[in-house]
């Protein structure tokens, strides 16, 4: 049951982070319309623009995952305990960072980066050359 609660909180926080990533990526696309128009005018295909923005979103997601893992690694030094007041039993537990948790966390961060970055990347790829250069 604790695992389900933690998983639910992680997924909700992840979706919040993906909305934040989407907001940042939409701002990046808006700020770089002249670049996008120039690249398209030079002959870069729409797919290359899509991949470039997706790679940027994935890198941001990966960096966020690494920062989160660094913060989580500090939690290994903390022991959390509580008392059951009906039986007066003490329950103590520690957070242990395992390789499976590291890999799963980084994959989850990459997934959230992809989800948050796909629509802005698609918008950048769909820009018409004339509209992008005119907006600059």
N, C-alpha and C positions, 0 to 999 in steps of 0.2 A: 504493500500500500504506500509506503514512503517513496518507493521507486516511481510509482505512478504519479504521485504528487510532484516529485522533482522533475519528472519528464514533462508533465503538463506545464509547470512553471518555465522550464527551459524552452519549450516550443512557443509559448506565448511571448517570452522575452525575445526569442529568435525572430518571430514575426514582427515584433516591434522594431527590432534592429534592421530587418529587411525593408521596412517602410522608411526608416531613417536612411538606409543605403540608397533606396530609390529616390528619395528627396535630394540627397547629395549628388546622385548621378544625373537627375534631371537638371539640377543647377549647373553641373559640369557641361552637359550638352548645350544648355542655353548660353553659357559663357563662351563656348567654343564653336559657335555656328560658323564663324568666318573660317576657322581651320577646317571644319567639315566640308564647307563649300569649296575651299581651295583643294583639298584632297580629292574631292569628287571631280573638280575641273581638271586636275592632273591625270585623271583616269583610274583612280582607285575605285574598285567595285564596292557595291553596298555591303557585301559580305565582309570585306576587309574592315570597314568602318564598324560593323556589328561586332566582329571579333575583337577589335581594339578596345571598344568600350566594355565588352564582357570581360576581357582580361584585366582591365582596370578595376572593375567591380569585384572580380575574384581575388585580385591582390589585396584590395581593401578588406574583403571578408577574411582572407587568410591572416592579414596583419591584426585584425580585430580578434581573431581566434587565438593568435599567439599572445597578445596582451592579456586576454582573458585567462589563458593557461598560466601565464606568469603570475597573475593575481591569485589564481586558484592554488598554485604551488606553495604560496605563502600560507595557505590554510592548513597545510600538512603539519605545521608546528603547533596548531591549536587543538586542544582536546575539549570536546563539548560534552557536558554531563547534565543530567536531570534526575530528579527524584520522583518516584511514584509514591504519592502521599498515602495511598491506601495500604501499600505493603512496605513502604519505606525502603524499597529497593533502589539502588543507584544504577542508572543506565549511562554509560559513557561510550562515546564513539569518536573516531578520528576520520578525517578525510584522507584517503590514500590515492595518489595520482598514479594510475597504472598506464602502461603503454596502450592498452585498449581504450582507456578514457581519452588519452591524448589524440589518438587517431580518430576516434568517434567525434570528439569535439572539433577537430580541424575539418573533418568532412562536413559536419553540421554547419560550421562557419562558412565553408565554401558554398554549400547549398543555399544558405541565406543570402550570401553575396550574389549568387546566380539569380535567385528569385528577385532580389531587389534591383539587380542591374539589367535584367533582360529587357524590360519594357523601355527604359530610357535608351538602351543600346539600339533597340529596334526603331525607336523614334529617330535617333541620329542617322541610322542607315536609310530610313525612308525619306530623309530631307531631299528636296529638289535642289539642284545646283544653283539655279537662279534665285530661289527664295533664300537659301543659306547665304549667298554672297550679298544679296540685297539687305538682309538683316544686319550685316556687318557694317 
